Amino acid sequence: MSAALLVLLTYILFFLVCLVRYTSYHLRVDLQIDSFYQIIFNLQMGMEGGEDVWKDAAIGFFNHYGPALAIMGILALFAFILCLKNGIEVFRLKREYRKLSLNQKKAHKAWLIGSLACTIGFASVLGITSLRELNRLGYFRYMELQNSDSNFYEANYVNPYDVNITFPVKKKNLVYIFMESMERSYSDPEHGGFYEGNLIPELTKLSLEKGEDFGDGKQLSGAVTTVSSTWTAAALVTQTTGSPLVYVDPHEGGNGYWDDSETPFLKNLKSLGNILQDNGYNNSFICGSLGTYAGRQNFFEQHGDYAFYDIETAREDGITPTKDYNVFWGMEDKYLFDYAKKIITQEAAKNEPFNVSMLTVDTHFPHGYLCEECPDPNSDPKFNGEQIKAVISCSDKQVSDFVDWIYQQPFGKDTVTVLVGDHANMSADLTAQMQGYGRQVYFTIINGPEYHGRVKKYSTLDMFPTTVAALGATIQGNRLGLGTNLYSNEFTLYESLGLSSLNEQIPAASDYYIHEILGMESSEQGDNGQPKGRK
């Protein structure tokens, strides 16, 4: 009987080995997660609104390991039956006080030793596999940084509460479009991109002819993304606060990352929304998915009192075809832009300055959402039959058409439009194709101040002060958070420290980050006066 149980345990261990290997593969390759911070942030936040991610992961797991699990299951079942049969026979003979023959003893012992050896072997494999995959996911580096000590934030972070910001009497409106996974890489080499067939001709033209991206005017420039700003929730925080979203356990650090409207989310951060609200702006945010996903609604409502619009309000407002409409992450971008036009028109009618920010979704990995307005992936050689490329091309036209609409409206002349990718595309196929290429997210400002300075190297941390300056505001010192106003002559942290150094120092343990940025109270410190969970 014990041998049969060992066989069952061995199969469970084999299943766990497969699960650990696939989980690591899925996170690193399919989801392109590049830091352990992102993993624990999403685990803490939950997956409301992103249930398809789990479904896709489960399907992928059984596609990868289903045959192996089936074969191993058949072998394990066969061994289990034989062991069980042998065990029952031994038990029966012992119960009848009959002696086991030498062959029976040898057979029983062989089954027991063999089963035990397999169990120990797979337990060892599980342990080794777990350690290896944790290392691949950056767990040990994460722990090393948690037990380090850094003064990076003390030396480089400029608290917006301490900065004098002066807006002009006549304020400009702001439309800020976070474009899902939009990169300058999608353009052609002639314009600084990667692909021979330009996937974003309209955005390329928009930036080089009408926009400002702080490049040389001949090729697209773009922003790099630092560690802890490489997924959407982190990108939204980074670009609007100049601070990356470094994870600290909310139960020990009190940062309110989880979806709880009564819990402060990064309560000490002063964001773009806060600054605009203080200067008489009405803030709105629009997305086509559930606002509660990854705490987005919580963050924007607490930092600038944004009116928040998502798939649920879109259904209520008659934007979607039906009241229960649901495709991809909620609704596709063509409805998002319809919704944005309605909201912007309403805001403009108030004759007060407005900030309408929005997040597109159709270009979300792995393949994007091919709406009815998108070209067939096989209709153009530059798509190479790949759906994601056709969707990128479709998004290029949709965004460009929307920008054209803005400047056809009466309020257009008084409106600044910021177009920026939230992070690099996480598609495993595109990542493999662009191996070795210096990827940057797309960025341009329409109808902002003229710029005649040097070519800049910058990150998404710099979006915060640059957006404020684009509205005509004067920033004392030209720095906010870890960001630098690109319209100024100041060097960005990317220029002065380099990307590698930034990525090393940003996630290092910092008392300043916990107290001054996250706003952890002194009562949440450990007995030694240090923050719990951090050195």
C-alpha positions as CSV (number, residue, x, y, z in Angstrom):
1,M,0.0,0.0,0.0
2,S,2.8,2.4,0.9
3,A,4.5,1.8,-2.5
4,A,1.3,2.7,-4.2
5,L,1.1,6.0,-2.3
6,L,4.7,6.7,-3.2
7,V,3.8,6.2,-6.9
8,L,0.9,8.7,-6.5
9,L,3.2,11.2,-4.7
10,T,5.8,10.8,-7.5
11,Y,3.2,11.7,-10.2
12,I,2.2,14.8,-8.1
13,L,5.8,15.8,-7.9
14,F,6.2,15.3,-11.7
15,F,3.1,17.5,-12.2
16,L,4.6,20.2,-10.0
17,V,7.9,20.1,-11.9
18,C,6.0,20.7,-15.1
19,L,4.0,23.4,-13.5
20,V,7.0,25.3,-12.1
21,R,8.8,25.1,-15.4
22,Y,5.9,26.3,-17.4
23,T,5.0,29.1,-15.0
24,S,8.5,30.5,-15.3
25,Y,8.4,30.1,-19.0
26,H,5.0,31.7,-19.3
27,L,6.0,34.7,-17.1
28,R,9.3,35.3,-18.9
29,V,8.5,34.5,-22.5
30,D,4.8,34.8,-23.0
31,L,4.2,37.7,-20.6
32,Q,7.7,39.1,-21.0
33,I,7.8,40.0,-17.3
34,D,11.3,41.3,-16.6
35,S,11.3,41.8,-12.8
36,F,10.1,39.9,-9.8
37,Y,8.5,43.2,-8.6
38,Q,5.9,42.9,-11.4
39,I,5.0,39.3,-10.4
40,I,4.3,40.1,-6.7
41,F,2.6,43.3,-7.6
42,N,0.1,41.5,-9.8
43,L,-0.4,38.7,-7.3
44,Q,-1.1,41.3,-4.6
45,M,-3.5,43.3,-6.8
46,G,-5.4,40.3,-8.0
47,M,-6.7,39.7,-11.6
48,E,-10.1,41.3,-11.7
49,G,-10.7,42.2,-15.3
50,G,-7.8,40.1,-16.5
51,E,-9.3,36.6,-16.0
52,D,-8.4,35.6,-19.6
53,V,-4.7,35.8,-18.6
54,W,-5.3,32.8,-16.3
55,K,-7.3,31.0,-18.9
56,D,-4.7,31.4,-21.5
57,A,-2.0,30.3,-19.1
58,A,-4.0,27.1,-18.3
59,I,-4.5,26.3,-22.0
60,G,-0.8,26.9,-22.6
61,F,0.2,24.7,-19.8
62,F,-1.7,21.7,-21.1
63,N,-0.6,22.4,-24.7
64,H,3.0,22.2,-23.5
65,Y,2.9,19.4,-21.0
66,G,-0.4,17.6,-21.7
67,P,1.2,14.8,-23.7
68,A,3.9,14.3,-21.1
69,L,1.4,14.4,-18.2
70,A,-0.8,11.9,-20.1
71,I,2.0,9.4,-20.8
72,M,3.4,9.8,-17.2
73,G,-0.1,9.4,-15.9
74,I,-0.6,6.1,-17.8
75,L,2.7,4.8,-16.5
76,A,1.9,5.9,-13.0
77,L,-1.5,4.4,-13.1
78,F,0.0,1.1,-14.3
79,A,2.6,1.2,-11.5
80,F,0.0,2.2,-9.0
81,I,-2.2,-0.7,-9.8
82,L,0.7,-3.2,-9.6
83,C,1.9,-1.7,-6.3
84,L,-1.6,-1.7,-4.9
85,K,-2.1,-5.3,-6.0
86,N,1.2,-6.3,-4.5
87,G,0.4,-4.4,-1.3
88,I,-3.0,-6.0,-1.0
89,E,-1.6,-9.5,-1.5
90,V,1.0,-8.9,1.2
91,F,-1.6,-7.5,3.6
92,R,-3.9,-10.4,3.0
93,L,-1.1,-13.0,3.7
94,K,-0.1,-11.2,6.9
95,R,-3.6,-11.0,8.1
96,E,-4.0,-14.8,7.6
97,Y,-0.7,-15.2,9.5
98,R,0.9,-16.8,6.5
99,K,4.6,-16.3,5.7
100,L,5.6,-14.5,2.6
101,S,7.7,-16.5,0.2
102,L,11.2,-15.2,-0.6
103,N,10.1,-14.1,-4.1
104,Q,7.1,-12.2,-2.6
105,K,9.4,-10.5,-0.1
106,K,11.8,-9.5,-2.8
107,A,9.0,-8.2,-5.1
108,H,7.4,-6.2,-2.3
109,K,10.8,-4.7,-1.3
110,A,11.6,-3.9,-4.9
111,W,8.4,-2.1,-5.5
112,L,8.9,-0.1,-2.2
113,I,12.5,0.8,-2.9
114,G,11.7,1.6,-6.6
115,S,8.8,3.8,-5.6
116,L,10.8,5.6,-2.9
117,A,13.7,6.2,-5.3
118,C,11.4,7.7,-7.8
119,T,9.8,9.9,-5.2
120,I,13.1,11.1,-3.9
121,G,14.4,11.7,-7.4
122,F,11.4,13.8,-8.5
123,A,11.5,15.7,-5.1
124,S,15.1,16.6,-5.9
125,V,14.3,17.6,-9.4
126,L,11.4,19.8,-8.1
127,G,13.8,21.5,-5.7
128,I,16.5,22.1,-8.2
129,T,14.0,23.2,-10.8
130,S,12.3,25.6,-8.4
131,L,15.7,27.2,-7.5
132,R,16.7,27.5,-11.1
133,E,13.4,29.1,-12.2
134,L,13.3,31.5,-9.2
135,N,16.7,32.6,-10.3
136,R,15.5,33.1,-13.8
137,L,12.6,35.2,-12.6
138,G,14.9,37.4,-10.5
139,Y,13.8,36.3,-7.1
140,F,17.3,36.1,-5.6
141,R,18.3,39.5,-7.1
142,Y,15.1,40.9,-5.6
143,M,15.9,39.5,-2.2
144,E,19.5,40.9,-2.5
145,L,18.1,44.4,-3.2
146,Q,15.6,44.1,-0.4
147,N,18.5,43.6,2.0
148,S,20.6,46.4,0.5
149,D,20.6,50.1,1.5
150,S,20.5,52.9,-1.0
151,N,20.5,56.7,-0.9
152,F,19.5,56.9,-4.6
153,Y,16.1,58.6,-3.9
154,E,17.6,61.1,-1.4
155,A,20.2,62.1,-4.0
156,N,17.9,62.3,-7.0
157,Y,14.2,62.5,-6.1
158,V,12.7,66.0,-6.2
159,N,9.5,66.1,-4.2
160,P,6.8,68.0,-6.3
161,Y,5.4,69.3,-3.0
162,D,8.6,71.4,-2.6
163,V,8.6,72.8,-6.1
164,N,7.1,76.0,-7.2
165,I,5.1,75.5,-10.4
166,T,3.5,78.5,-12.2
167,F,0.8,78.1,-14.8
168,P,0.0,80.8,-17.4
169,V,-3.2,82.8,-16.9
170,K,-4.7,81.2,-20.1
171,K,-4.3,77.5,-19.5
172,K,-4.1,74.9,-22.3
173,N,-6.1,71.7,-22.2
174,L,-4.4,68.3,-22.2
175,V,-5.2,65.1,-24.0
176,Y,-2.9,62.4,-22.8
177,I,-3.0,59.1,-24.7
178,F,-1.3,56.1,-23.2
179,M,-0.9,53.8,-26.2
180,E,-0.7,50.2,-25.3
181,S,2.7,48.7,-26.2
182,M,3.4,51.4,-28.8
183,E,7.0,51.6,-29.8
184,R,9.1,53.7,-32.2
185,S,10.5,50.3,-33.3
186,Y,7.4,49.8,-35.5
187,S,8.6,52.4,-37.9
188,D,11.1,51.7,-40.7
189,P,15.0,52.0,-40.4
190,E,14.9,55.3,-42.4
191,H,12.9,56.8,-39.6
192,G,14.7,55.1,-36.7
193,G,12.5,52.0,-36.5
194,F,13.2,48.3,-36.9
195,Y,10.8,47.0,-39.6
196,E,11.4,47.4,-43.3
197,G,7.7,48.0,-43.8
198,N,6.7,50.9,-41.6
199,L,3.8,49.7,-39.4
200,I,3.1,53.2,-38.1
201,P,3.4,55.6,-41.0
202,E,0.8,58.1,-39.6
203,L,2.4,58.3,-36.2
204,T,5.8,58.6,-37.8
205,K,4.6,61.5,-39.9
206,L,2.7,63.1,-37.0
207,S,5.9,63.1,-34.8
208,L,8.3,64.3,-37.4
209,E,6.1,66.9,-39.0
210,K,3.8,68.2,-36.3
211,G,5.1,66.9,-33.0
212,E,8.1,67.2,-30.7
213,D,10.0,64.1,-29.6
214,F,13.3,65.8,-28.7
215,G,15.2,64.0,-31.4
216,D,17.0,65.2,-34.5
217,G,13.8,65.7,-36.5
218,K,14.8,63.1,-39.1
219,Q,14.3,59.9,-37.1
220,L,11.8,59.1,-34.4
221,S,13.1,59.5,-30.9
222,G,11.5,57.6,-28.0
223,A,11.7,56.9,-24.2
224,V,13.3,53.9,-22.6
225,T,11.4,52.2,-19.7
226,T,13.3,51.7,-16.5
227,V,12.8,48.7,-14.1
228,S,9.4,48.9,-12.3
229,S,7.8,50.9,-15.1
230,T,7.5,48.1,-17.7
231,W,3.9,47.1,-17.3
232,T,0.8,49.1,-17.6
233,A,0.0,49.9,-14.0
234,A,3.6,50.8,-13.3
235,A,3.7,52.9,-16.5
236,L,0.7,54.9,-15.5
237,V,2.3,55.7,-12.2
238,T,5.7,56.4,-13.6
239,Q,4.6,58.8,-16.3
240,T,2.3,60.8,-14.1
241,T,4.5,61.0,-10.9
242,G,8.1,60.6,-12.1
243,S,8.4,57.7,-9.7
244,P,8.6,54.0,-10.6
245,L,6.2,51.6,-8.9
246,V,8.6,49.7,-6.6
247,Y,6.9,47.0,-4.7
248,V,6.8,46.9,-0.9
249,D,4.5,44.4,0.8
250,P,1.3,46.5,1.6
251,H,0.7,44.6,4.8
252,E,4.1,45.7,6.0
253,G,4.6,48.9,4.2
254,G,1.1,50.4,4.1
255,N,1.2,51.5,0.5
256,G,-2.3,50.5,-0.4
257,Y,-1.6,48.8,-3.7
258,W,-4.6,46.5,-3.5
259,D,-8.0,47.4,-4.9
260,D,-9.6,49.2,-1.9
261,S,-10.9,52.6,-2.5
262,E,-10.6,53.5,1.2
263,T,-6.9,52.6,1.3
264,P,-4.5,55.3,0.2
265,F,-2.6,54.3,-3.0
266,L,0.9,55.8,-2.9
267,K,-0.5,58.5,-0.7
268,N,2.6,60.7,-0.5
269,L,3.0,61.1,-4.2
270,K,2.0,64.3,-5.9
271,S,1.0,63.5,-9.5
272,L,0.2,65.3,-12.7
273,G,-3.5,65.0,-11.7
274,N,-2.9,66.7,-8.4
275,I,-1.0,69.6,-10.0
276,L,-3.6,70.1,-12.6
277,Q,-6.4,69.9,-10.1
278,D,-4.7,72.5,-8.0
279,N,-4.6,74.8,-11.0
280,G,-8.3,74.5,-11.9
281,Y,-8.3,71.6,-14.3
282,N,-11.0,69.0,-14.5
283,N,-9.4,65.5,-14.8
284,S,-10.9,62.5,-16.6
285,F,-9.5,59.1,-17.4
286,I,-10.9,56.6,-19.9
287,C,-10.1,53.0,-20.6
288,G,-11.8,50.1,-22.4
289,S,-11.3,47.6,-19.6
290,L,-12.4,47.4,-16.0
291,G,-11.0,50.4,-14.1
292,T,-10.5,48.3,-11.0
293,Y,-7.9,46.1,-12.7
294,A,-4.5,46.7,-11.1
295,G,-5.8,49.5,-9.0
296,R,-6.0,52.0,-11.8
297,Q,-9.3,53.6,-10.8
298,N,-8.1,53.8,-7.2
299,F,-4.9,55.6,-8.2
300,F,-6.4,58.2,-10.5
301,E,-9.4,59.0,-8.2
302,Q,-7.0,59.5,-5.3
303,H,-4.5,61.6,-7.3
304,G,-6.4,64.4,-8.9
305,D,-10.0,63.4,-8.3
306,Y,-10.4,62.0,-11.9
307,A,-13.8,61.3,-13.3
308,F,-13.2,57.6,-14.3
309,Y,-14.7,56.0,-17.3
310,D,-14.3,52.3,-18.2
311,I,-16.1,49.4,-19.9
312,E,-18.9,49.5,-17.3
313,T,-19.7,53.2,-17.7
314,A,-19.4,52.8,-21.5
315,R,-22.1,50.2,-21.4
316,E,-24.3,52.4,-19.2
317,D,-23.7,55.4,-21.5
318,G,-24.7,53.5,-24.6
319,I,-21.2,53.5,-26.2
320,T,-21.1,49.8,-26.7
321,P,-23.6,47.9,-29.0
322,T,-25.2,46.1,-26.1
323,K,-25.4,46.4,-22.3
324,D,-23.4,43.2,-21.8
325,Y,-20.8,43.9,-24.5
326,N,-17.4,42.3,-23.8
327,V,-14.6,41.6,-26.2
328,F,-10.9,41.2,-25.5
329,W,-10.3,43.2,-22.3
330,G,-13.7,44.9,-22.5
331,M,-14.3,47.0,-25.6
332,E,-12.1,47.7,-28.5
333,D,-10.4,51.0,-29.2
334,K,-12.9,52.2,-31.9
335,Y,-15.5,52.5,-29.1
336,L,-12.9,54.0,-26.8
337,F,-12.2,56.9,-29.2
338,D,-16.0,57.4,-29.7
339,Y,-16.3,57.6,-25.9
340,A,-13.3,60.0,-25.7
341,K,-14.8,62.4,-28.3
342,K,-18.0,62.5,-26.2
343,I,-16.3,63.2,-22.9
344,I,-13.8,65.8,-24.4
345,T,-16.7,67.6,-26.0
346,Q,-18.6,67.7,-22.7
347,E,-15.5,68.9,-20.9
348,A,-14.8,71.6,-23.5
349,A,-18.3,72.9,-23.1
350,K,-17.6,73.8,-19.4
351,N,-15.2,76.5,-20.6
352,E,-12.7,75.3,-17.9
353,P,-9.3,73.7,-18.6
354,F,-9.5,70.0,-18.9
355,N,-7.2,67.0,-18.8
356,V,-8.6,63.9,-20.5
357,S,-6.2,60.9,-20.3
358,M,-7.0,57.6,-22.0
359,L,-5.5,54.1,-22.4
360,T,-5.8,52.1,-25.6
361,V,-5.8,48.3,-25.5
362,D,-6.1,46.8,-29.0
363,T,-2.3,46.3,-29.3
364,H,-2.1,44.3,-26.1
365,F,0.1,41.2,-26.4
366,P,0.2,38.4,-27.4
367,H,-1.6,39.0,-30.7
368,G,-3.7,42.2,-30.2
369,Y,-7.4,42.5,-31.0
370,L,-8.3,42.5,-34.7
371,C,-11.4,44.7,-35.0
372,E,-13.5,45.1,-38.0
373,E,-11.6,48.2,-39.1
374,C,-8.2,46.4,-39.1
375,P,-6.6,45.2,-42.3
376,D,-6.2,41.5,-42.9
377,P,-2.8,40.2,-41.7
378,N,-2.3,38.6,-45.1
379,S,-3.3,41.7,-47.1
380,D,0.2,43.3,-47.0
381,P,3.6,41.7,-47.0
382,K,4.8,44.0,-44.2
383,F,2.4,42.2,-41.8
384,N,3.9,38.8,-42.7
385,G,0.6,37.2,-41.8
386,E,1.0,38.3,-38.1
387,Q,-2.1,39.6,-36.5
388,I,-0.3,41.8,-34.0
389,K,1.4,43.8,-36.9
390,A,-2.0,44.4,-38.6
391,V,-3.4,45.6,-35.3
392,I,-0.5,47.9,-34.8
393,S,-1.1,49.4,-38.2
394,C,-4.8,49.7,-37.4
395,S,-4.0,51.5,-34.1
396,D,-1.7,53.9,-36.0
397,K,-4.6,55.1,-38.2
398,Q,-7.1,55.2,-35.3
399,V,-4.8,57.4,-33.1
400,S,-3.9,59.6,-36.0
401,D,-7.5,60.1,-37.0
402,F,-8.4,60.9,-33.4
403,V,-5.6,63.5,-33.2
404,D,-6.9,65.1,-36.4
405,W,-10.4,65.2,-34.9
406,I,-9.0,67.1,-31.9
407,Y,-7.5,69.8,-34.0
408,Q,-10.6,70.2,-36.1
409,Q,-12.5,71.2,-33.0
410,P,-12.8,74.8,-31.7
411,F,-10.8,73.9,-28.6
412,G,-8.1,72.3,-30.6
413,K,-5.8,75.4,-30.8
414,D,-5.8,75.5,-27.0
415,T,-5.1,71.8,-26.5
416,V,-1.8,69.9,-26.1
417,T,-1.8,66.3,-27.0
418,V,0.7,63.8,-25.6
419,L,1.1,60.5,-27.3
420,V,3.2,57.9,-25.5
421,G,3.5,54.1,-25.4
422,D,3.0,52.7,-21.9
423,H,5.8,50.1,-22.3
424,A,7.5,47.9,-24.9
425,N,5.4,45.2,-26.5
426,M,5.4,41.9,-24.6
427,S,4.7,39.8,-27.6
428,A,7.2,36.9,-27.6
429,D,7.3,36.9,-31.4
430,L,8.1,40.6,-31.7
431,T,10.6,40.4,-28.9
432,A,12.5,37.6,-30.7
433,Q,12.4,39.6,-33.9
434,M,13.9,42.7,-32.4
435,Q,16.6,40.9,-30.4
436,G,19.5,43.3,-30.0
437,Y,17.5,46.4,-31.1
438,G,17.4,49.3,-28.6
439,R,13.7,49.4,-28.0
440,Q,12.0,52.6,-27.0
441,V,8.3,53.5,-26.5
442,Y,6.8,56.0,-29.0
443,F,6.5,59.6,-27.7
444,T,5.6,62.9,-29.1
445,I,3.9,66.2,-28.0
446,I,1.5,68.0,-30.4
447,N,0.9,71.7,-30.1
448,G,3.4,72.2,-27.3
449,P,6.1,74.9,-27.0
450,E,8.8,75.0,-29.7
451,Y,12.1,73.3,-28.9
452,H,15.4,74.1,-30.4
453,G,17.8,72.4,-28.0
454,R,20.0,69.4,-28.1
455,V,18.9,65.9,-28.9
456,K,17.8,64.3,-25.6
457,K,18.1,60.7,-24.2
458,Y,15.2,60.2,-21.8
459,S,13.0,57.7,-20.0
460,T,9.3,57.6,-19.2
461,L,10.2,59.1,-15.8
462,D,10.6,62.4,-17.7
463,M,7.1,62.4,-19.0
464,F,5.7,64.0,-15.8
465,P,7.6,67.3,-15.7
466,T,7.7,67.5,-19.5
467,T,3.9,67.3,-19.8
468,V,3.6,70.1,-17.1
469,A,6.0,72.2,-19.1
470,A,4.2,71.5,-22.4
471,L,1.1,73.2,-20.9
472,G,3.1,76.3,-20.6
473,A,3.9,76.0,-16.9
474,T,7.2,77.1,-15.4
475,I,8.9,74.5,-13.1
476,Q,11.4,75.7,-10.5
477,G,14.5,73.7,-11.2
478,N,12.9,71.8,-14.1
479,R,12.7,68.5,-12.2
480,L,9.8,66.6,-10.6
481,G,10.2,63.2,-9.0
482,L,13.0,61.4,-10.8
483,G,12.0,63.2,-14.1
484,T,13.5,66.1,-15.9
485,N,11.7,68.7,-18.1
486,L,12.9,67.9,-21.6
487,Y,12.2,71.4,-22.7
488,S,15.0,72.6,-20.4
489,N,18.8,72.3,-20.6
490,E,19.0,70.0,-17.6
491,F,20.3,66.5,-18.1
492,T,18.0,63.6,-17.5
493,L,18.9,60.8,-15.1
494,Y,19.2,58.5,-18.1
495,E,21.8,60.9,-19.6
496,S,23.8,61.4,-16.3
497,L,23.6,58.0,-14.8
498,G,22.9,55.6,-17.6
499,L,20.1,53.0,-17.9
500,S,22.0,50.2,-16.3
501,S,22.7,52.3,-13.2
502,L,19.1,53.4,-13.0
503,N,17.9,49.9,-13.2
504,E,20.3,48.8,-10.4
505,Q,19.4,51.7,-8.1
506,I,15.7,52.2,-8.5
507,P,14.6,48.9,-6.8
508,A,17.2,49.0,-4.0
509,A,15.8,49.2,-0.5
510,S,15.3,52.8,0.5
511,D,13.9,54.3,3.7
512,Y,13.2,57.5,1.8
513,Y,11.1,55.7,-0.8
514,I,9.0,54.1,1.9
515,H,8.5,57.1,4.1
516,E,8.4,60.0,1.7
517,I,6.9,58.4,-1.4
518,L,4.8,55.5,-0.2
519,G,3.9,57.4,3.0
520,M,4.4,54.6,5.5
521,E,3.6,55.8,9.0
522,S,6.2,55.5,11.8
523,S,3.9,53.1,13.6
524,E,4.4,50.6,10.7
525,Q,8.2,50.4,11.5
526,G,9.8,47.4,13.0
527,D,11.1,47.2,16.6
528,N,14.6,48.4,15.4
529,G,13.1,51.5,13.8
530,Q,13.5,50.1,10.3
531,P,10.6,49.5,8.0
532,K,9.2,46.0,8.2
533,G,10.4,43.8,5.4
534,R,13.1,46.2,4.4
535,K,16.6,46.7,5.8
